[in-house]
Every structure is written in C-alpha cells, then in structure tokens.
Amino acid sequence: MNNKFANKVISERKVLSIVNGFSSGRTQLTGLTSHAIASWSVEQKLDETHELVSLLYKLGNLCHRLSDRSQESFESLDDNIAKKN
C-alpha cells in the first residue's frame, strides 16, 4: 500500500531540514503550511514574491495534495459500471 501521508511527512522533513540549514536567525521554518511559510518569510525579511518563498508555497501545496485522501474517494466510475446504474 502506498502511504501518501508518510510520503508527505518525509518530503516535508527534507525541505525543512534544507531550508533551516541555511536560514539566518533563530526562527526556523516549522512546516509547509501557508501560515508557517508566511511567518517564516516575515522573520527572514523575504517578500512573498521572493523565489524561495514562492517555491516553498508550491512545495507546501504539492505535499498537501500528496496526502489528500479525499481525491481517492471520488475517482470516476468505470464506464461499464456507470451504464448499469
């Protein structure tokens, strides 16, 4: 079974480790949520249009999609099954 949540956590940890390894100051990036990225970017004095901040938002969205199990619940039916109903 492909554990999408575990993949999300592993991916997030890798990103956080890299970013925090290069961050200046005491404030570290604590997650890839919009709120965490926004707070971190203010502390780092990076505008939201900065390339790194933009990339972090994209990675955060990707990680969210990787773990969003609701997508699996609403897969379209096979045409043969749909015709029977």
Secondary structure, 3 states (H helix, E strand, C coil): CCCHHHHHHHHHHHHHHHHHHHCCCCCCCCCCCHHHHHHHHHHCCCCCCCHHHHHHHHHHHHHHHHHCCHHHHCCCCCHHHHHHC
